[in-house]
Amino acid sequence: MKQVVNKLNTSDNLWIKITDTCDEICVKCPNSNGEECSKDHIKTMDSIILKELKLTPGDRLKKEDVFTTIKKHSQKLQKVCKGCEWQQVCLFYNNP
């Protein structure tokens, strides 16, 4: 997770690929089998968030565009994510 945060903080021209499977953030999660999360409620929340942000797996966006989109929809996302077990370490929930 620290490597991902460092990359986000230090890379000026970073492109992010949107996915609905496990990514660099999920790689160390005990609920990941390497490709998908074993927790159905997490997959459901991820799906709802992609829909709210009008993003599709495979989309590639500049880092700045991702953060702008998240900030634009932060109230909706906080409602979707309310009670999530990952809130305390979530990069986006804790950075509205």
C-alpha positions in Angstrom: 0.0 0.0 0.0 2.9 2.4 0.8 4.3 1.9 -2.7 0.9 2.8 -4.2 0.6 5.9 -2.1 4.1 6.9 -2.9 3.5 6.4 -6.6 0.3 8.5 -6.4 2.1 11.3 -4.5 5.2 11.5 -6.6 4.2 10.7 -10.2 3.1 13.8 -12.1 2.0 12.0 -15.3 0.4 8.9 -13.9 -2.4 7.1 -15.7 -4.7 4.8 -13.7 -6.4 1.8 -15.3 -9.9 1.2 -13.9 -10.6 -2.4 -12.9 -13.3 -4.5 -11.3 -10.8 -7.2 -10.2 -8.0 -7.1 -7.7 -5.4 -4.4 -8.4 -2.1 -3.2 -6.8 -4.1 -2.0 -3.7 -5.7 -5.3 -3.2 -2.6 -7.5 -3.7 -1.9 -8.0 0.1 -5.5 -8.3 1.2 -6.2 -11.7 2.8 -9.6 -11.7 0.9 -7.9 -11.6 -2.5 -7.1 -14.7 -4.5 -5.0 -12.6 -6.8 -7.8 -11.9 -9.3 -10.9 -11.1 -7.3 -12.2 -10.4 -3.8 -13.8 -13.3 -1.9 -16.1 -10.8 -0.1 -19.3 -10.3 -2.2 -20.2 -7.1 -0.3 -16.9 -5.5 -1.3 -17.4 -6.5 -5.0 -20.9 -5.0 -4.8 -19.7 -1.7 -3.3 -17.0 -1.5 -5.9 -19.6 -2.0 -8.7 -21.8 0.7 -7.2 -18.9 3.1 -7.0 -17.9 2.5 -10.6 -21.5 3.2 -11.6 -21.7 6.4 -9.5 -18.5 7.6 -11.0 -19.6 6.6 -14.5 -16.5 4.5 -15.0 -16.0 1.2 -16.8 -13.4 -1.5 -16.2 -10.6 -0.9 -18.7 -11.0 2.9 -18.7 -7.6 4.7 -18.4 -7.6 8.1 -16.7 -5.0 10.6 -15.6 -4.4 10.6 -11.9 -5.8 14.1 -11.6 -9.0 13.2 -13.4 -9.6 10.3 -11.0 -9.2 12.4 -7.9 -11.3 15.2 -9.4 -14.1 12.7 -10.2 -13.9 11.2 -6.7 -14.1 14.7 -5.1 -17.0 15.6 -7.3 -18.9 12.6 -6.0 -17.5 12.3 -2.5 -20.8 12.6 -0.7 -22.3 9.7 -2.7 -19.2 7.6 -2.2 -19.1 8.2 1.5 -22.7 6.9 1.7 -21.9 3.8 -0.3 -18.8 3.1 1.7 -20.3 3.8 5.1 -19.5 0.9 7.4 -16.9 -0.6 5.1 -14.3 -2.6 7.0 -11.5 -0.8 5.0 -12.5 2.8 5.8 -9.7 3.4 8.2 -7.0 2.7 5.5 -9.0 3.7 2.4 -7.1 6.2 0.3 -10.2 7.8 -1.1 -12.6 7.7 1.8 -10.1 9.4 4.1 -9.1 12.0 1.5 -12.4 13.6 0.4 
